Amino acid sequence: MDALLLAVYALVVWLVFFKFKWLPWNTTSMVIVVTIPVVALTLLILTLNVVAPSSHDIRVVGKVLQVVPQVRGRIVELPAEGNRSYKKGEVLLRIDPTPYQATVKQLEGRLMADDAALAEAEASARQLSESVRGAAGRVSTVEAKLNLARQRVKEHDALLAAGAGSKFDRDDAIARQRELEGELVSAQAAEDEAKQKLSAKSQGEFAAIATARAKRAETEVTLENAKWELDQTVYRAPSDGKVVNLQVRVGTMLVPFPFMPAFSFVEDQQEVVAFYRQNELYNVKEGDLAEIYLPTRPGEIIKAKVDSVVWAQSQGQFAQSGMIPNTGATDVVPNRFAVKLDLRDESKNLMLPVGAIGAGAIYTEHMKMFHIIRMVFLRVSSKLNYLVFKLH
């Protein structure tokens, strides 16, 4: 673009001084003609670098998942194909589920046996408790009858004292009272015996129940893990994306080892990152508009906006070690800071090639009248991507 401006300026100079000869061509005019473009371009570029900073290192970064199986086994089905797009939830591969299905069935049977053992232990404990409650109920019943018999004895005594009662009825009431007193002693003895049995066996019974419950809980957890492992024999697409670097085939043995992925999965969701020098970003804020272009899409301007500035880079951290930090024999070249960009407007749904590197600019809120110049620069540069400079 600088060359284009200089070419236009040279055309104007030629028309003024040589074609129409409106001004004389002498030493003074020569100095002025040379000085004007140097000063003007210098001021223009310095201003643009502040109000609309550009970067020639803008990268399209993809989110790549290294697909590592959670369980071991041989692949029995491989619907996935390399460099093909898949929707979230689609099946990409299946591992032989036979051993995991057998484990689930075995644990389900064990869980049923644990349920039966727990029910038996709880039934035994309930039987002891019911015997104690029954004995206590018998004591309460006899006590109620005895109280009634004692009341009747008092009533007969009162009638005899008044000369209206029968001695036979009074003797019968006293006999009934003594009979109930004997039954009460027997019922209390039975209650004490039941309580003693419950006290003696309760510790063992409760321990048996606790053991049965713990065993059942352990089996239940193991069963849940077995079901999870069975579910992991089917790997589904974690999101919309493409399968790349597919090297496995049906029959390949997979193991849950992080350094042996089955393939890579590149998500459709992408990030665009621009790199700038430290003093180029002091006017940049979140939400500022931006434009970029990529050689893979010649002539096209991609709309974006600033999501955030990553104010951190590796030179701000010392690696953990027992050595004193070494600042180096020479000055270290300052690293750049990254600016995360979000696509906007009609460019929001574009699928950009992961790894593409292009250029672009951010338009700040300052001196917006100069932004048009940067926009022209970007559009001219984007058009130049149609040219492929190769000799073969």
ABEGO torsion letter per residue (X at the ends): XAAAAAAAAAAAAAAAAAAAGABBBBAAAAAAAAAAAAAAAAAAAAAAAAABBBBABBBBBBBBBBBBBABBEBBABBABBBGBBBBBGBBABBBBAAAAAAAAAAAAAAAAAAAAAAAAAAAAAAAAAAAAAAAAAAAAAAAAAAAAAAAAAAAAAAAAAAGABBAAAAAAAAAAAAAAAAAAAAAAAAAAAAAAAAAAAAAAAAAAAAAAAAAAAAAAAAAAAAAAAAAAABBBBABBEBBBGBABBBGBBBBBBAABBABBBBBABBBBBBBBBAAAAAABBBGBBBBBBBAABBGBBBBBBBABBBBBBAAABBBBBABBBBAEABBBBBBBBBBBBBBBEAAAABBBBBGBBBBEBBBBABGAAAAAAAAAAAAAAAAAAABBBBAX
